[in-house]
Amino acid sequence: MSDPNVGVVLSEYLRLKGFEVELFGSASEAFSAASKGSYDFCVLGLDDAEELLQLISDIRLMSDVPVFAVQRAQQAPGGPLSLDLRAFEAGADDVLTLPVVPDLLIAKIQAVLRRWSDWEKRLPTTFDFPGVHFDSITQTLTVNGSSSVHLSAKENSVLLLLCRQVNQTVERSRILKEVWRADNYFNSRSLAVYINRLKHYLEPSSDIRILSMRTRGYKLLVPST
């Protein structure tokens, strides 16, 4: 925003309410941080309406993190749609108009995070594939009913992501951000080590395979029954 104090004031208020906050001064810095780190939500505010919409779209393409757009009370240039509607179309989860009421922002954040938490609780935590049983709660992987392995926390988290999207590619960046909380070279090397461990557990004694998709990610291949 043209007034940098808006971001400073909101950041300090959120910190007082117990949130951990990182403040960035440009769209490029915000996008870079969102692409490398893992956040519970993003609050975006830019003077240029088109730049704001583009930033929302760019973040939405690489992450499903909740996004809150902060905008001025005006019509977006170049079309009849209001800026708030265009922000929703770009992928924003909510839109606030300046001046932002901090307590209202926190209430909206908590409502979105609560819905996300409820959604995650409904996701499966145990999986039965041909010859394989995986329980992510007890962190136990059983192959052919006899060979049981207690997985480490990271092994468990990686396998859980793969199992929830069986026979689909899970992007490497998503795994790194959700499990390691950062997408960088060293964490990527660490991920490769954990993938090899999971392959060692699964592949010698079952028909399940973990396929590496070059620079994209990994896919858990489970034969149809």
ZIQUI-V869588 format. One record per pair of residues at least 12 apart in sequence whose C-alpha atoms are under 10 Angstrom apart, sorted by the first residue. I is the first residue (numbers start at 1). J is the second residue. D is the distance in whole Angstrom. If there is no record, write none. Layout:
BEGIN
i=I j=J d=D
i=I j=J d=D
END
This chain:
BEGIN
i=1 j=25 d=9
i=1 j=26 d=9
i=1 j=44 d=10
i=1 j=45 d=6
i=1 j=46 d=5
i=1 j=47 d=5
i=1 j=48 d=8
i=1 j=70 d=9
i=1 j=71 d=9
i=1 j=72 d=10
i=2 j=45 d=10
i=2 j=46 d=8
i=2 j=47 d=6
i=2 j=48 d=10
i=3 j=46 d=10
i=3 j=47 d=9
i=4 j=25 d=8
i=6 j=45 d=9
i=6 j=98 d=9
i=6 j=99 d=9
i=6 j=100 d=9
i=7 j=23 d=7
i=7 j=24 d=9
i=7 j=25 d=9
i=7 j=43 d=9
i=7 j=44 d=9
i=7 j=45 d=8
i=8 j=23 d=8
i=8 j=24 d=10
i=9 j=102 d=9
i=10 j=23 d=10
i=10 j=43 d=10
i=10 j=100 d=8
i=10 j=101 d=9
i=10 j=102 d=7
i=10 j=103 d=10
i=10 j=105 d=9
i=10 j=106 d=10
i=11 j=23 d=7
i=11 j=43 d=10
i=11 j=102 d=10
i=13 j=102 d=7
i=13 j=103 d=9
i=13 j=106 d=10
i=14 j=102 d=8
i=14 j=103 d=9
i=14 j=105 d=9
i=14 j=106 d=8
i=17 j=103 d=10
i=17 j=106 d=9
i=19 j=106 d=10
i=20 j=39 d=10
i=20 j=40 d=10
i=21 j=39 d=9
i=21 j=41 d=10
i=21 j=42 d=10
i=22 j=39 d=10
i=22 j=42 d=10
i=23 j=43 d=10
i=24 j=44 d=10
i=25 j=45 d=10
i=25 j=46 d=9
i=26 j=44 d=10
i=26 j=45 d=9
i=26 j=46 d=8
i=27 j=44 d=9
i=27 j=45 d=9
i=27 j=46 d=8
i=27 j=51 d=8
i=27 j=52 d=8
i=27 j=54 d=9
i=27 j=55 d=7
i=27 j=56 d=10
i=28 j=55 d=8
i=30 j=42 d=9
i=30 j=43 d=10
i=30 j=44 d=8
i=30 j=55 d=8
i=30 j=59 d=9
i=31 j=55 d=7
i=31 j=56 d=9
i=31 j=58 d=8
i=31 j=59 d=7
i=31 j=62 d=10
i=32 j=59 d=9
i=33 j=182 d=9
i=34 j=58 d=10
i=34 j=59 d=7
i=34 j=60 d=10
i=34 j=62 d=9
i=34 j=63 d=8
i=34 j=65 d=9
i=34 j=177 d=10
i=34 j=182 d=10
i=35 j=58 d=10
i=35 j=59 d=7
i=35 j=62 d=7
i=35 j=63 d=8
i=35 j=173 d=8
i=35 j=174 d=9
i=35 j=177 d=9
i=35 j=182 d=9
i=35 j=183 d=8
i=36 j=173 d=8
i=36 j=174 d=10
i=36 j=176 d=9
i=36 j=177 d=7
i=36 j=181 d=8
i=36 j=182 d=5
i=36 j=183 d=5
i=36 j=184 d=7
i=37 j=173 d=10
i=37 j=174 d=10
i=37 j=176 d=9
i=37 j=177 d=6
i=37 j=178 d=9
i=37 j=180 d=9
i=37 j=181 d=6
i=37 j=182 d=5
i=37 j=183 d=6
i=37 j=184 d=9
i=38 j=63 d=9
i=38 j=65 d=8
i=38 j=174 d=9
i=38 j=176 d=9
i=38 j=177 d=5
i=38 j=178 d=7
i=38 j=179 d=9
i=38 j=180 d=9
i=38 j=181 d=5
i=38 j=182 d=6
i=38 j=183 d=9
i=39 j=63 d=10
i=39 j=65 d=7
i=39 j=66 d=9
i=39 j=177 d=9
i=39 j=178 d=9
i=39 j=181 d=8
i=39 j=182 d=10
i=40 j=64 d=10
i=40 j=65 d=6
i=40 j=66 d=7
i=40 j=67 d=9
i=40 j=109 d=9
i=40 j=112 d=10
i=40 j=113 d=8
i=40 j=116 d=10
i=41 j=64 d=9
i=41 j=65 d=6
i=41 j=66 d=5
i=41 j=67 d=6
i=41 j=68 d=8
i=41 j=93 d=10
i=41 j=109 d=8
i=41 j=112 d=9
i=41 j=113 d=8
i=42 j=56 d=10
i=42 j=59 d=9
i=42 j=65 d=7
i=42 j=66 d=6
i=42 j=67 d=5
i=42 j=68 d=6
i=42 j=69 d=8
i=42 j=92 d=10
i=42 j=93 d=10
i=42 j=109 d=10
i=43 j=56 d=10
i=43 j=66 d=9
i=43 j=67 d=6
i=43 j=68 d=5
i=43 j=69 d=6
i=43 j=70 d=7
i=43 j=92 d=10
i=43 j=94 d=10
i=43 j=95 d=9
i=43 j=96 d=10
i=43 j=105 d=9
i=43 j=109 d=9
i=44 j=56 d=8
i=44 j=67 d=7
i=44 j=68 d=6
i=44 j=69 d=5
i=44 j=70 d=6
i=44 j=71 d=9
i=44 j=92 d=9
i=44 j=95 d=10
i=44 j=96 d=10
i=45 j=68 d=9
i=45 j=69 d=6
i=45 j=70 d=5
i=45 j=71 d=6
i=45 j=72 d=9
i=45 j=96 d=9
i=45 j=97 d=10
i=45 j=98 d=10
i=46 j=69 d=9
i=46 j=70 d=8
i=46 j=71 d=7
i=46 j=72 d=9
i=47 j=70 d=10
i=47 j=71 d=8
i=47 j=72 d=8
i=48 j=71 d=9
i=48 j=72 d=10
i=48 j=76 d=10
i=48 j=77 d=10
i=49 j=71 d=8
i=49 j=72 d=9
i=49 j=74 d=10
i=49 j=75 d=9
i=49 j=76 d=6
i=49 j=77 d=8
i=49 j=83 d=7
i=49 j=84 d=10
i=49 j=86 d=10
i=49 j=87 d=9
i=50 j=76 d=8
i=50 j=77 d=8
i=50 j=78 d=10
i=50 j=83 d=9
i=50 j=86 d=10
i=50 j=87 d=10
i=52 j=69 d=8
i=52 j=70 d=9
i=52 j=71 d=9
i=52 j=83 d=10
i=52 j=87 d=8
i=52 j=90 d=10
i=53 j=69 d=9
i=53 j=76 d=10
i=53 j=83 d=9
i=53 j=84 d=10
i=53 j=86 d=7
i=53 j=87 d=6
i=53 j=88 d=9
i=53 j=89 d=9
i=53 j=90 d=6
i=53 j=91 d=9
i=53 j=92 d=9
i=54 j=87 d=9
i=54 j=90 d=8
i=55 j=90 d=9
i=55 j=91 d=10
i=56 j=68 d=9
i=56 j=69 d=8
i=56 j=87 d=7
i=56 j=88 d=9
i=56 j=89 d=10
i=56 j=90 d=6
i=56 j=91 d=6
i=56 j=92 d=7
i=56 j=93 d=10
i=57 j=87 d=9
i=57 j=88 d=10
i=57 j=89 d=9
i=57 j=90 d=5
i=57 j=91 d=6
i=57 j=92 d=8
i=58 j=90 d=9
i=58 j=91 d=9
i=59 j=90 d=10
i=59 j=91 d=9
i=59 j=92 d=10
i=60 j=90 d=8
i=60 j=91 d=6
i=60 j=92 d=8
i=61 j=90 d=10
i=61 j=91 d=9
i=62 j=171 d=9
i=62 j=173 d=9
i=62 j=174 d=8
i=63 j=173 d=9
i=63 j=174 d=8
i=63 j=177 d=10
i=64 j=91 d=9
i=64 j=174 d=10
i=65 j=92 d=10
i=65 j=93 d=9
i=65 j=113 d=10
i=65 j=116 d=10
i=66 j=91 d=9
i=66 j=92 d=7
i=66 j=93 d=6
i=66 j=94 d=9
i=66 j=109 d=9
i=66 j=112 d=7
i=66 j=113 d=8
i=66 j=116 d=9
i=67 j=87 d=10
i=67 j=88 d=10
i=67 j=91 d=8
i=67 j=92 d=5
i=67 j=93 d=5
i=67 j=94 d=7
i=67 j=95 d=9
i=67 j=109 d=9
i=67 j=112 d=10
i=68 j=87 d=9
i=68 j=88 d=10
i=68 j=91 d=9
i=68 j=92 d=6
i=68 j=93 d=6
i=68 j=94 d=5
i=68 j=95 d=6
i=68 j=96 d=7
i=68 j=105 d=9
i=68 j=108 d=9
i=68 j=109 d=8
i=68 j=112 d=10
i=69 j=83 d=10
i=69 j=84 d=8
i=69 j=87 d=7
i=69 j=88 d=9
i=69 j=91 d=10
i=69 j=92 d=6
i=69 j=93 d=8
i=69 j=94 d=6
i=69 j=95 d=5
i=69 j=96 d=6
i=69 j=97 d=8
i=70 j=84 d=9
i=70 j=87 d=10
i=70 j=94 d=9
i=70 j=95 d=6
i=70 j=96 d=5
i=70 j=97 d=6
i=70 j=98 d=7
i=70 j=99 d=9
i=70 j=100 d=8
i=70 j=105 d=10
i=71 j=83 d=8
i=71 j=84 d=8
i=71 j=87 d=9
i=71 j=95 d=7
i=71 j=96 d=6
i=71 j=97 d=5
i=71 j=98 d=6
i=71 j=99 d=9
i=71 j=100 d=9
i=72 j=84 d=9
i=72 j=96 d=8
i=72 j=97 d=5
i=72 j=98 d=5
i=72 j=99 d=8
i=72 j=100 d=10
i=73 j=96 d=9
i=73 j=97 d=6
i=73 j=98 d=7
i=73 j=99 d=9
i=74 j=97 d=9
i=83 j=95 d=9
i=84 j=96 d=8
i=84 j=97 d=9
i=93 j=108 d=10
i=93 j=109 d=10
i=93 j=112 d=8
i=94 j=108 d=8
i=94 j=109 d=9
i=94 j=112 d=9
i=95 j=108 d=10
i=96 j=108 d=10
i=123 j=164 d=8
i=124 j=136 d=9
i=124 j=160 d=9
i=124 j=163 d=9
i=124 j=164 d=7
i=125 j=137 d=7
i=125 j=138 d=10
i=125 j=139 d=10
i=125 j=160 d=8
i=125 j=163 d=9
i=125 j=164 d=9
i=126 j=138 d=9
i=126 j=139 d=10
i=126 j=140 d=10
i=126 j=141 d=10
i=126 j=160 d=9
i=126 j=163 d=9
i=126 j=164 d=10
i=127 j=141 d=10
i=127 j=160 d=9
i=127 j=163 d=7
i=127 j=164 d=9
i=128 j=142 d=10
i=128 j=163 d=10
i=129 j=143 d=10
i=129 j=163 d=10
i=129 j=206 d=10
i=129 j=207 d=9
i=129 j=208 d=8
i=129 j=222 d=7
i=129 j=223 d=8
i=129 j=224 d=9
i=129 j=225 d=9
i=130 j=143 d=9
i=130 j=144 d=8
i=130 j=206 d=8
i=130 j=207 d=8
i=130 j=208 d=8
i=130 j=222 d=8
i=130 j=223 d=8
i=130 j=224 d=9
i=130 j=225 d=7
i=131 j=143 d=6
i=131 j=144 d=5
i=131 j=145 d=7
i=131 j=146 d=10
i=131 j=202 d=10
i=131 j=205 d=8
i=131 j=206 d=6
i=131 j=207 d=8
i=131 j=208 d=9
i=132 j=144 d=6
i=132 j=145 d=7
i=132 j=146 d=10
i=132 j=147 d=10
i=132 j=148 d=10
i=132 j=202 d=8
i=132 j=205 d=9
i=132 j=206 d=7
i=132 j=207 d=9
i=132 j=208 d=8
i=133 j=145 d=8
i=133 j=148 d=9
i=134 j=148 d=10
i=134 j=149 d=10
i=134 j=151 d=10
i=134 j=156 d=9
i=134 j=159 d=9
i=134 j=160 d=9
i=134 j=163 d=9
i=135 j=150 d=10
i=135 j=151 d=10
i=135 j=156 d=9
i=135 j=160 d=9
i=136 j=151 d=9
i=136 j=153 d=9
i=136 j=155 d=10
i=136 j=156 d=6
i=136 j=157 d=8
i=136 j=159 d=8
i=136 j=160 d=7
i=137 j=156 d=9
i=138 j=150 d=8
i=138 j=151 d=9
i=138 j=156 d=9
i=139 j=151 d=5
i=139 j=152 d=7
i=139 j=153 d=8
i=139 j=154 d=10
i=139 j=155 d=9
i=139 j=156 d=6
i=139 j=157 d=9
i=139 j=159 d=10
i=139 j=160 d=10
i=140 j=152 d=9
i=140 j=156 d=8
i=141 j=156 d=9
i=141 j=159 d=10
i=141 j=198 d=10
i=141 j=201 d=8
i=141 j=202 d=9
i=142 j=201 d=9
i=142 j=202 d=9
i=143 j=201 d=8
i=143 j=202 d=7
i=143 j=203 d=10
i=143 j=204 d=10
i=143 j=205 d=7
i=143 j=206 d=7
i=144 j=202 d=10
i=144 j=205 d=7
i=144 j=206 d=7
i=147 j=201 d=9
i=147 j=205 d=9
i=148 j=201 d=9
i=149 j=201 d=8
i=151 j=197 d=10
i=151 j=198 d=9
i=151 j=201 d=10
i=152 j=194 d=10
i=153 j=179 d=9
i=154 j=179 d=7
i=154 j=180 d=8
i=154 j=191 d=9
i=154 j=194 d=8
i=155 j=179 d=9
i=155 j=191 d=9
i=155 j=193 d=10
i=155 j=194 d=6
i=155 j=195 d=8
i=155 j=197 d=8
i=155 j=198 d=7
i=156 j=179 d=10
i=156 j=194 d=10
i=156 j=198 d=9
i=157 j=175 d=9
i=157 j=178 d=9
i=157 j=179 d=6
i=157 j=180 d=10
i=158 j=170 d=10
i=158 j=175 d=7
i=158 j=176 d=9
i=158 j=178 d=9
i=158 j=179 d=7
i=158 j=180 d=10
i=158 j=191 d=8
i=158 j=194 d=8
i=158 j=195 d=8
i=158 j=198 d=9
i=159 j=175 d=10
i=159 j=194 d=9
i=159 j=195 d=9
i=159 j=198 d=8
i=159 j=210 d=10
i=159 j=220 d=9
i=161 j=174 d=9
i=161 j=175 d=7
i=161 j=178 d=9
i=161 j=179 d=9
i=161 j=219 d=10
i=161 j=220 d=10
i=162 j=175 d=9
i=162 j=210 d=9
i=162 j=218 d=8
i=162 j=219 d=7
i=162 j=220 d=6
i=162 j=221 d=9
i=163 j=219 d=9
i=163 j=220 d=7
i=163 j=221 d=9
i=163 j=222 d=9
i=164 j=220 d=9
i=165 j=219 d=8
i=165 j=220 d=8
i=165 j=221 d=10
i=166 j=210 d=10
i=166 j=219 d=7
i=166 j=220 d=5
i=166 j=221 d=7
i=166 j=222 d=7
i=167 j=209 d=10
i=167 j=210 d=9
i=167 j=211 d=9
i=167 j=218 d=10
i=167 j=219 d=6
i=167 j=220 d=5
i=167 j=221 d=5
i=167 j=222 d=6
i=167 j=223 d=9
i=167 j=224 d=10
i=168 j=217 d=10
i=168 j=218 d=8
i=168 j=219 d=6
i=168 j=220 d=7
i=168 j=221 d=8
i=169 j=211 d=9
i=169 j=212 d=9
i=169 j=213 d=8
i=169 j=216 d=8
i=169 j=217 d=6
i=169 j=218 d=5
i=169 j=219 d=5
i=169 j=220 d=8
i=169 j=221 d=10
i=170 j=212 d=10
i=170 j=213 d=9
i=170 j=216 d=8
i=170 j=217 d=6
i=170 j=218 d=5
i=170 j=219 d=6
i=170 j=220 d=9
i=171 j=213 d=9
i=171 j=215 d=9
i=171 j=216 d=6
i=171 j=217 d=4
i=171 j=218 d=7
i=171 j=219 d=9
i=172 j=188 d=8
i=172 j=191 d=9
i=172 j=192 d=10
i=172 j=212 d=10
i=172 j=213 d=9
i=172 j=214 d=10
i=172 j=215 d=8
i=172 j=216 d=6
i=172 j=217 d=4
i=172 j=218 d=7
i=173 j=188 d=9
i=173 j=215 d=10
i=173 j=216 d=8
i=173 j=217 d=8
i=174 j=217 d=9
i=175 j=188 d=9
i=175 j=191 d=8
i=175 j=217 d=8
i=175 j=218 d=9
i=176 j=188 d=7
i=176 j=190 d=9
i=176 j=191 d=7
i=179 j=191 d=9
i=192 j=212 d=9
i=195 j=210 d=8
i=195 j=211 d=10
i=195 j=212 d=9
i=195 j=218 d=9
i=196 j=210 d=9
i=198 j=210 d=8
i=199 j=211 d=9
i=199 j=220 d=10
i=206 j=222 d=10
i=207 j=221 d=9
i=207 j=222 d=7
i=207 j=223 d=7
i=208 j=220 d=7
i=208 j=221 d=6
i=208 j=222 d=5
i=208 j=223 d=7
i=209 j=221 d=5
i=209 j=222 d=7
i=209 j=223 d=9
i=210 j=222 d=9
END
